[in-house]
């Protein structure tokens, strides 16, 4: 029976097979993998089209614009129209993106392809997470939550790993990764078609954008959490946009499979950080995560300054873990501090800040590279990020002194 402005989770009334949520997690992973396929291929685009590092950073940042637009505009829509229509729209956007990357006729085409990829990620990120959980039997909801996280970050990591391997050791380096992704999208679409809908649409649809809000009682905690997330996502943006150029032009690593492995390492470490932080006392989660990110970014700067590949790999592991831990701990802390009815608004605002961090700083870095060179700009970038993390740590320390209750 339709209910105004709310959805009914059919899994509450009738148990579903336990493999349904795993199939949805697979669909989630396939879609997210497509969003990071271009990462190891940027040096090839630079060679084929004569793109500068600034152009590469703009192409990458266009992805964040798509994510933000989809998240803010369509965030609550799946509660109204259902999970499957939103997810089908995400798969369609991903397929169109892959087709445009195959065509790759000009810079505007590549920008549009990246925009569609971002829209696909924005449509999937929240909706697929909810769908994975809703399709799980009640006694497996904990496993489903973990599966959704693994699908999200694991998919993001598998994209560059697979495309790096294919582009290095197979034929058609700028085509085969997208052809494979198109085939996987078809598989995902068939699986999604066979899965049940978990939402009963209301009698009257009300499609509105995702509200953003910051209640006064959350503001003291939101500041260090948002700064930490901004720093962490800026580092993710660096690894998935200009890191291939850093590895090739500064460290001498031109093997695209190796580049894919490094980018995969960042996302795998991020997932590990999200998991491990749950075992840390609440009051220490954000501070320790910020320290890990600080160390990782310091190693990243050292690797650029000294052309040290091992330092870069260590930076990917430690900074990735710090980023994941900061993001997960921030969401948990802010959800706990937010008043009832405002949790989604606060979390959505944090997501907006995070995705701004993988666009504006990366374009700024691209401009700095054009002006000062890749090595000097990279060192300055890591120094600026370390200042942000230090500010977040100071804000957390001051917050804890004023209110000794757990943060």
C-alpha positions as CSV (number, residue, x, y, z in Angstrom):
1,X,0.0,0.0,0.0
2,X,1.6,3.3,-1.0
3,X,2.7,5.7,1.7
4,X,3.1,9.4,1.1
5,X,6.8,10.5,1.0
6,X,8.1,7.3,2.4
7,X,9.1,3.9,1.1
8,X,8.3,0.5,2.3
9,X,11.1,-2.1,2.4
10,X,9.6,-5.3,1.1
11,X,12.4,-7.3,2.7
12,X,10.8,-6.6,6.1
13,X,7.6,-8.5,5.2
14,X,9.0,-11.3,3.1
15,X,12.5,-12.8,3.3
16,X,14.6,-12.7,0.2
17,X,17.3,-15.1,-0.9
18,X,20.6,-14.2,0.8
19,X,22.5,-13.9,-2.5
20,X,20.4,-11.0,-3.7
21,X,22.4,-8.4,-1.7
22,X,25.6,-9.9,-3.1
23,X,24.4,-9.5,-6.6
24,X,23.5,-5.9,-5.9
25,X,27.0,-5.4,-4.5
26,X,28.4,-6.8,-7.7
27,X,26.3,-4.4,-9.8
28,X,27.6,-1.6,-7.5
29,X,31.2,-2.6,-7.9
30,X,30.9,-2.8,-11.7
31,X,29.5,0.6,-12.0
32,X,32.0,2.3,-9.7
33,X,34.9,0.5,-11.5
34,X,34.0,2.3,-14.7
35,X,34.4,5.7,-13.0
36,X,38.2,5.1,-12.4
37,X,39.1,3.2,-15.7
38,X,40.7,6.4,-17.2
39,X,43.2,6.9,-14.4
40,X,46.2,4.9,-15.8
41,X,45.3,6.0,-19.3
42,X,45.9,9.8,-18.9
43,X,49.5,9.6,-20.1
44,X,48.2,8.0,-23.3
45,X,45.7,10.8,-23.8
46,X,48.4,13.3,-23.2
47,X,50.6,11.6,-25.8
48,X,47.7,11.2,-28.3
49,X,46.1,14.6,-28.0
50,X,49.0,16.7,-26.7
51,X,47.1,17.5,-23.4
52,X,48.9,19.4,-20.7
53,X,48.8,18.4,-17.1
54,X,46.3,21.2,-16.5
55,X,44.0,19.7,-19.2
56,X,44.1,16.3,-17.5
57,X,43.2,17.9,-14.2
58,X,40.2,19.6,-15.8
59,X,39.1,16.4,-17.4
60,X,39.3,14.7,-14.0
61,X,37.6,17.5,-12.1
62,X,34.6,17.4,-14.5
63,X,33.9,14.0,-12.9
64,X,33.4,15.7,-9.5
65,X,31.0,18.2,-11.1
66,X,28.9,15.3,-12.3
67,X,28.9,13.5,-8.9
68,X,27.9,16.7,-7.1
69,X,25.1,17.5,-9.5
70,X,23.6,14.0,-9.3
71,X,24.0,13.7,-5.5
72,X,22.4,17.1,-4.7
73,X,19.7,17.0,-7.4
74,X,18.6,13.3,-7.2
75,X,19.7,12.3,-3.7
76,X,16.1,11.5,-2.4
77,X,14.6,10.4,-5.7
78,X,15.0,6.7,-5.2
79,X,12.7,6.9,-2.2
80,X,10.0,8.2,-4.6
81,X,10.5,6.3,-7.9
82,X,12.3,3.2,-6.5
83,X,15.9,2.0,-6.4
84,X,15.9,0.2,-9.7
85,X,15.0,3.2,-12.0
86,X,17.7,5.3,-10.4
87,X,20.3,2.5,-10.7
88,X,19.3,1.8,-14.4
89,X,19.8,5.5,-15.1
90,X,23.3,5.3,-13.5
91,X,24.2,2.3,-15.7
92,X,22.9,4.1,-18.7
93,X,25.1,7.2,-17.9
94,X,28.1,4.8,-17.4
95,X,27.5,3.1,-20.7
96,X,27.2,6.5,-22.6
97,X,30.4,7.6,-20.9
98,X,32.2,4.5,-22.1
99,X,30.9,4.9,-25.6
100,X,32.2,8.5,-25.7
101,X,35.6,7.5,-24.4
102,X,35.7,4.9,-27.2
103,X,34.9,7.7,-29.7
104,X,37.4,10.1,-28.1
105,X,37.1,12.6,-31.0
106,X,38.0,15.8,-29.1
107,X,38.5,17.4,-25.7
108,X,34.8,18.3,-25.4
109,X,33.8,14.7,-26.0
110,X,36.2,13.5,-23.3
111,X,34.8,16.2,-20.9
112,X,31.3,15.0,-21.6
113,X,32.3,11.4,-21.1
114,X,33.8,12.3,-17.7
115,X,30.8,14.3,-16.7
116,X,28.5,11.3,-17.5
117,X,30.8,9.1,-15.5
118,X,30.4,11.4,-12.5
119,X,26.6,11.5,-12.9
120,X,26.7,7.7,-12.9
121,X,28.7,7.6,-9.6
122,X,26.4,10.2,-8.0
123,X,23.3,8.2,-8.9
124,X,24.8,5.0,-7.5
125,X,26.7,6.0,-4.4
126,X,23.8,6.4,-2.0
127,X,21.1,4.5,-3.8
128,X,23.1,1.3,-4.4
129,X,24.4,1.4,-0.7
130,X,20.8,1.4,0.5
131,X,19.7,-1.2,-2.0
132,X,22.4,-3.7,-1.0
133,X,21.3,-3.4,2.7
134,X,17.6,-3.6,1.8
135,X,18.0,-6.8,-0.2
136,X,19.8,-8.6,2.7
137,X,17.9,-10.7,5.2
138,X,17.6,-9.0,8.6
139,X,20.2,-11.2,10.2
140,X,22.7,-10.3,7.4
141,X,22.3,-6.6,7.4
142,X,25.7,-6.1,9.0
143,X,27.4,-8.2,6.3
144,X,25.4,-6.2,3.7
145,X,26.7,-2.9,5.0
146,X,30.3,-4.2,4.8
147,X,29.5,-5.6,1.3
148,X,28.3,-2.2,0.2
149,X,31.5,-0.5,1.4
150,X,33.7,-3.2,-0.3
151,X,31.7,-2.8,-3.5
152,X,32.1,1.0,-3.5
153,X,35.8,1.3,-2.7
154,X,36.8,-2.1,-4.2
155,X,35.1,-1.1,-7.5
156,X,36.9,2.2,-7.5
157,X,40.2,0.4,-7.0
158,X,39.6,-2.4,-9.6
159,X,38.9,0.1,-12.4
160,X,42.5,1.4,-12.7
161,X,44.0,-2.0,-11.9
162,X,42.2,-3.7,-14.8
163,X,42.6,-0.9,-17.2
164,X,46.3,-0.5,-16.4
165,X,46.9,-4.2,-17.0
166,X,44.9,-4.3,-20.3
167,X,46.4,-1.1,-21.6
168,X,49.9,-2.3,-20.9
169,X,49.8,-5.9,-21.9
170,X,46.8,-6.3,-24.3
171,X,45.8,-4.6,-27.6
172,X,43.8,-1.4,-28.2
173,X,45.0,0.3,-24.9
174,X,42.5,3.2,-25.3
175,X,39.6,1.0,-26.3
176,X,39.8,-2.4,-24.7
177,X,39.2,-1.2,-21.1
178,X,36.0,0.5,-22.1
179,X,34.8,-2.4,-24.3
180,X,35.2,-4.6,-21.3
181,X,33.4,-2.2,-19.1
182,X,30.5,-2.0,-21.6
183,X,30.2,-5.8,-21.5
184,X,30.2,-5.7,-17.7
185,X,27.5,-3.0,-17.7
186,X,25.3,-5.3,-19.8
187,X,25.8,-8.0,-17.2
188,X,25.0,-5.6,-14.4
189,X,21.8,-4.4,-16.3
190,X,20.6,-8.0,-16.7
191,X,21.2,-8.8,-13.0
192,X,19.5,-5.5,-11.9
193,X,16.5,-6.4,-14.1
194,X,16.2,-9.8,-12.3
195,X,16.4,-8.3,-8.8
196,X,13.2,-7.1,-7.0
197,X,12.3,-3.5,-6.2
198,X,12.4,-2.7,-2.5
199,X,10.4,0.6,-2.6
200,X,6.7,1.1,-3.1
201,X,6.4,4.5,-4.7
202,X,4.0,7.0,-3.1
203,X,0.7,7.8,-4.8
204,X,2.0,11.3,-5.6
205,X,5.7,11.7,-6.5
206,X,7.6,14.7,-5.0
207,X,11.0,14.9,-6.7
208,X,13.1,17.4,-4.7
209,X,16.8,18.0,-4.3
210,X,18.7,16.8,-1.4
211,X,18.6,19.4,1.4
212,X,21.9,20.6,2.9
213,X,22.0,21.8,6.5
214,X,24.3,22.5,9.5
215,X,22.6,22.7,12.8
216,X,24.3,25.0,15.4
217,X,25.1,22.1,17.8
218,X,27.1,20.3,15.0
219,X,29.2,23.2,13.8
220,X,32.2,22.8,16.3
221,X,32.7,19.1,15.3
222,X,31.8,19.7,11.6
223,X,34.7,22.1,11.1
224,X,37.6,19.6,11.8
225,X,35.7,16.7,10.2
226,X,35.1,18.7,7.0
227,X,38.7,20.0,6.8
228,X,40.0,16.4,7.3
229,X,37.7,15.0,4.7
230,X,38.6,17.8,2.3
231,X,42.3,17.0,2.7
232,X,41.7,13.3,2.3
233,X,39.7,13.6,-0.8
234,X,42.1,16.1,-2.3
235,X,44.8,13.4,-1.9
236,X,42.5,10.8,-3.6
237,X,42.0,13.3,-6.4
238,X,45.8,13.6,-6.9
239,X,46.3,9.9,-7.0
240,X,43.6,9.4,-9.6
241,X,44.4,12.3,-11.8
242,X,48.0,13.6,-11.8
243,X,49.7,10.7,-10.0
244,X,50.3,8.9,-13.4
245,X,52.1,12.1,-14.6
246,X,54.1,12.2,-11.3
247,X,55.0,8.6,-11.6
248,X,56.1,9.0,-15.2
249,X,57.7,12.4,-15.3
250,X,59.2,12.5,-11.8
251,X,59.7,8.9,-10.8
252,X,60.3,7.3,-14.2
253,X,57.5,4.8,-13.8
254,X,55.7,4.5,-17.2
255,X,54.3,1.0,-16.9
256,X,50.6,1.5,-16.9
257,X,50.0,-1.7,-15.0
258,X,52.2,-0.4,-12.2
259,X,50.3,2.9,-12.2
260,X,47.1,0.9,-11.9
261,X,48.5,-1.0,-9.0
262,X,49.5,2.1,-7.1
263,X,46.0,3.7,-7.6
264,X,44.3,0.4,-6.6
265,X,46.5,0.5,-3.4
266,X,45.1,3.8,-2.4
267,X,41.5,2.6,-2.6
268,X,42.2,-0.7,-1.0
269,X,43.9,1.1,1.9
270,X,41.0,3.5,2.2
271,X,38.6,0.5,2.6
272,X,41.0,-1.0,5.2
273,X,41.0,2.3,7.0
274,X,37.3,2.5,7.1
275,X,37.2,-1.0,8.6
276,X,40.0,-0.6,11.1
277,X,38.7,2.7,12.6
278,X,35.7,0.9,14.0
279,X,37.9,-0.9,16.5
280,X,39.4,2.4,17.8
281,X,37.7,4.2,20.7
282,X,35.4,6.9,19.5
283,X,37.3,9.8,21.0
284,X,40.5,8.7,19.2
285,X,39.2,7.8,15.7
286,X,39.4,11.2,14.0
287,X,42.7,12.3,15.6
288,X,44.5,9.1,14.8
289,X,43.1,9.1,11.3
290,X,44.3,12.6,10.8
291,X,47.8,11.6,12.0
292,X,47.8,8.7,9.5
293,X,46.8,11.0,6.7
294,X,49.5,13.6,7.8
295,X,52.2,10.9,7.7
296,X,51.0,9.6,4.3
297,X,50.9,13.0,2.7
298,X,54.4,13.7,4.1
299,X,55.7,10.5,2.5
300,X,54.0,11.6,-0.8
301,X,55.8,14.9,-0.7
302,X,59.1,13.1,0.1
303,X,58.6,10.7,-2.8
304,X,58.1,13.6,-5.2
305,X,61.1,15.6,-3.8
306,X,63.4,12.6,-3.9
307,X,62.0,10.6,-6.8
308,X,61.5,7.7,-4.5
309,X,59.0,5.0,-5.7
310,X,59.0,3.1,-2.4
311,X,58.0,6.3,-0.5
312,X,55.1,6.7,-3.0
313,X,53.9,3.2,-2.4
314,X,54.1,3.7,1.4
315,X,52.3,7.1,0.9
316,X,49.5,5.3,-1.0
317,X,49.0,2.8,1.8
318,X,49.2,5.2,4.7
319,X,47.4,8.2,3.2
320,X,44.7,5.9,1.7
321,X,44.1,4.3,5.1
322,X,44.0,7.8,6.8
323,X,41.5,9.1,4.2
324,X,39.2,6.2,4.6
325,X,39.3,6.3,8.4
326,X,38.7,10.1,8.5
327,X,35.7,9.8,6.2
328,X,34.1,6.9,8.1
329,X,34.8,8.4,11.5
330,X,33.5,11.8,10.4
331,X,30.2,10.3,9.1
332,X,29.7,8.3,12.3
333,X,30.6,11.2,14.6
334,X,28.4,13.8,12.8
335,X,25.5,11.4,12.6
336,X,25.7,10.9,16.3
337,X,25.9,14.6,17.0
338,X,23.2,15.6,14.6
339,X,19.6,16.1,15.9
340,X,16.9,13.7,14.6
341,X,15.7,14.6,11.2
342,X,18.9,16.4,10.2
343,X,21.4,13.6,9.9
344,X,20.9,13.2,6.1
345,X,21.3,17.0,5.5
346,X,24.6,17.1,7.5
347,X,26.0,14.0,5.8
348,X,25.0,15.3,2.4
349,X,26.9,18.5,3.1
350,X,30.0,16.5,4.1
351,X,29.7,14.7,0.8
352,X,29.5,18.0,-1.1
353,X,32.7,19.2,0.6
354,X,34.4,15.9,-0.1
355,X,33.7,16.1,-3.8
356,X,34.6,19.7,-4.1
357,X,38.0,18.6,-2.7
358,X,38.6,16.3,-5.8
359,X,37.9,19.1,-8.2
360,X,39.0,22.6,-7.1
361,X,42.4,21.6,-5.5
362,X,43.2,19.4,-8.5
363,X,42.5,22.1,-11.0
364,X,44.6,24.5,-8.9
365,X,47.4,21.9,-8.9
366,X,47.2,21.7,-12.6
367,X,47.6,25.5,-12.9
368,X,50.6,25.3,-10.5
369,X,52.2,22.6,-12.6
370,X,52.0,24.8,-15.7
371,X,53.5,27.7,-13.8
372,X,56.2,26.0,-11.6
373,X,56.7,22.5,-12.9
374,X,55.4,19.1,-11.7
375,X,57.9,18.5,-8.9
376,X,57.7,21.9,-7.3
377,X,53.9,22.1,-7.6
378,X,53.5,18.6,-6.2
379,X,55.7,19.4,-3.2
380,X,53.7,22.7,-2.6
381,X,50.5,20.8,-2.9
382,X,51.4,18.2,-0.3
383,X,52.7,20.9,2.0
384,X,49.3,22.8,1.7
385,X,47.4,19.5,2.5
386,X,49.6,18.9,5.6
387,X,48.7,22.4,6.8
388,X,45.0,21.6,6.5
389,X,45.4,18.3,8.4
390,X,47.4,20.1,11.1
391,X,44.5,22.7,11.4
392,X,42.0,19.8,11.7
393,X,44.1,18.2,14.5
394,X,44.3,21.6,16.3
395,X,40.6,22.1,16.0
396,X,39.9,18.6,17.4
397,X,42.3,19.2,20.3
398,X,40.6,22.5,21.2
399,X,37.2,20.9,20.9
400,X,38.2,18.1,23.2
401,X,39.6,20.6,25.8
402,X,36.3,22.5,25.8
403,X,34.1,19.4,25.9
404,X,35.9,16.3,27.4
405,X,33.0,14.0,26.2
406,X,33.9,11.7,23.3
407,X,34.3,13.3,19.9
